[in-house]
Amino acid sequence: MSDVIRVPNAKIALSTASVYPERTPDAFELASRLGYDGVEIMVGADPVSQDIDVLERLSDHYKLPILAIHAPCLLVTQRVWGRDPWGKLQKAQRAATRLGARTVVVHPPFRWQREYARDFEKGLARMREETDITFAVENMFPIRARGTEMVPYAPHWDPVGQDYPDVTLDLSHTALSGSDAMEMATRLGDRLAHVHLADGLGVTNKDEHLVPGRGNQPCAPLLERLARTGYRGLIVLEINTRKASSRTERIDDLAEALAFARLHLASSSVAGS
C-alpha cells in the first residue's frame, strides 16, 4: 500500500487587497516572487486597480495571470467606476473579458440601493446569459452595535437562500456573521464557485481577514473537502497585512498563507501498490 498525493486543479491566487497599504503593482511583484498562481484585482481607490491597460502590462511583465476581478462594491468605493451599480458590474465584466479573468466577485446590494436590489437576481441572470464570465455573489454579515443587529444588505447577507447561480464563500465573513462555513459550503453545493480564504475569531465587530490557521474558522477542513470533491473554482488569499511591522513580516504572512493553502488542498488517499 502507498500514499498517493492528489492535488486538484484549483488555482490559488492573491488578492491585491492583501498587500495594503502597499499598492496593486506590489501585489503582482509579491505574488510572482512567492509562487501564487495569479492575482485577484480588488478594484478600489488605487488608480492602478482601475486601469485595464496598466493591469494588462503588469500581468505581462510578471507573467502572472489575472484570475478574478473584485468589483468595487464597498462603501469606500462607491464612486469608483461611477455611482451606478450596474455600470460597475458591466465595467468589471469588460475588464475580466479583456484581462482573461473568469470570475467577477460582487457583493449583494445595500438596502438603500432599492432599484438595484429589486432587479439584482434577474440582472445577474441576464448578464450571465450574455457572457462566459462568472458573477459570484459573496456572503457578507450583519452589523452589530450596542446590542442591536442591522442587516445592510438586500435581500440578505447570506447568499445560501438566494437564487444566485454562483457564490463566493469568505471565511472571515462567516466568522463575523457566526455562520457555520462547512454547512454553508455543503448547502451551496455546485453553486460554490469561488473562495476567499482567510480566518477570523468573530469576537469583535471587525472583519479580520487573518492568515488561515490564526482564527477559529475551518480553513483546513474546507480546503480538504474541496480537494476531495474535485473543486475547480478559485481559491483567493484575501488576508489583512496592514498591521505588519515591516515588509518582511508582510511577505512572511503572504508566504505562510500560501503554504497553508497548498498543504491542505493536497489530499492523501491510500491506493493499492
C-alpha positions, -999 to 999 in steps of 0.1 A, spaced: 0 0 0 12 35 -7 0 70 -2 -9 89 -33 -10 127 -31 -37 142 -53 -36 180 -59 -67 194 -75 -67 217 -104 -79 247 -83 -56 277 -86 -45 297 -56 -45 335 -62 -35 365 -41 -60 393 -37 -43 427 -43 -61 439 -12 -38 416 8 -8 438 4 -24 471 16 -11 497 23 12 487 -5 -3 490 -39 -15 469 -68 19 467 -86 34 454 -53 8 426 -52 19 414 -86 56 415 -76 50 396 -43 26 371 -58 51 363 -85 80 361 -61 61 337 -37 47 314 -63 10 322 -64 -9 311 -94 -23 345 -102 -40 375 -87 -75 388 -80 -78 425 -86 -96 444 -58 -108 474 -77 -105 503 -53 -90 538 -47 -57 528 -61 -58 542 -97 -38 512 -110 -65 488 -99 -90 507 -121 -67 510 -152 -71 480 -175 -42 490 -197 -18 491 -167 -31 459 -153 -25 442 -186 11 454 -187 17 443 -151 3 408 -159 26 406 -189 56 419 -171 53 395 -142 40 366 -163 12 363 -138 -25 359 -149 -53 379 -135 -78 353 -125 -106 373 -110 -119 409 -106 -135 421 -74 -160 448 -84 -159 480 -63 -188 472 -40 -176 486 -7 -188 517 10 -154 533 5 -155 526 -33 -190 539 -41 -175 565 -65 -151 541 -82 -161 533 -118 -191 556 -113 -220 555 -90 -243 532 -110 -240 497 -96 -250 480 -129 -224 502 -146 -197 489 -122 -206 453 -130 -205 460 -167 -171 476 -164 -159 446 -142 -172 423 -169 -154 441 -197 -122 442 -176 -124 405 -169 -130 397 -205 -101 417 -217 -77 406 -189 -86 369 -192 -102 366 -158 -130 342 -155 -147 355 -123 -162 388 -111 -168 389 -73 -198 410 -63 -214 419 -30 -252 418 -25 -268 453 -29 -271 477 0 -306 481 13 -307 517 2 -300 507 -34 -336 498 -38 -339 496 -76 -306 477 -79 -317 453 -52 -351 447 -67 -336 436 -100 -304 421 -87 -311 384 -92 -327 389 -126 -300 413 -137 -273 388 -128 -291 361 -147 -292 384 -178 -255 392 -176 -247 355 -172 -265 348 -205 -245 375 -222 -210 364 -212 -189 335 -201 -178 355 -170 -190 341 -137 -205 366 -113 -200 351 -78 -220 368 -50 -201 369 -18 -215 361 17 -215 391 39 -225 397 75 -249 418 97 -236 448 116 -240 446 154 -236 475 178 -248 481 213 -269 450 214 -287 456 182 -283 440 148 -287 457 114 -287 440 80 -274 465 55 -278 441 25 -309 432 4 -324 408 3 -299 393 28 -262 390 37 -264 352 34 -265 340 -3 -274 304 5 -312 310 4 -310 333 -26 -313 324 -63 -276 331 -72 -261 305 -96 -226 313 -83 -214 322 -49 -181 333 -32 -175 319 3 -155 342 25 -143 326 58 -136 359 75 -172 369 69 -185 336 83 -166 343 115 -182 377 117 -217 365 110 -214 335 132 -221 311 103 -210 275 100 -187 277 70 -187 240 64 -225 238 65 -227 268 41 -203 251 17 -224 219 18 -257 238 12 -242 257 -17 -231 225 -34 -221 232 -70 -230 269 -66 -198 274 -46 -177 289 -74 -151 310 -56 -134 310 -21 -119 339 -2 -96 321 21 -89 340 54 -96 334 90 -113 351 119 -123 348 155 -156 366 154 -153 381 188 -154 417 177 -173 437 150 -142 438 128 -138 419 95 -104 405 105 -91 385 74 -65 368 95 -39 344 80 -55 310 77 -48 290 109 -48 320 132 -85 321 138 -113 296 146 -127 291 111 -125 256 94 -100 267 68 -81 234 67 -112 212 67 -128 233 39 -97 230 17 -95 193 23 -132 190 13 -126 210 -18 -98 186 -27 -119 155 -22 -148 169 -42 -127 180 -72 -134 217 -68 -123 236 -99 -131 272 -88 -105 297 -75 -91 300 -40 -80 335 -33 -60 345 -2 -76 377 10 -58 385 42 -51 417 62 -14 426 64 -18 463 71 -6 459 107 26 441 96 56 458 113 77 456 82 76 445 46 95 413 56 67 405 81 41 411 53 59 388 29 62 362 57 24 363 62 17 360 25 41 331 22 25 314 53 -10 318 38 0 302 5 18 273 22 -13 267 44 -35 266 13 -12 243 -7 -7 219 22 -44 214 30 -55 214 -7 -33 184 -12 -54 154 -1 -39 119 5 -55 87 -2 -44 51 0 -41 31 -32 -30 -5 -37 6 -9 -47 
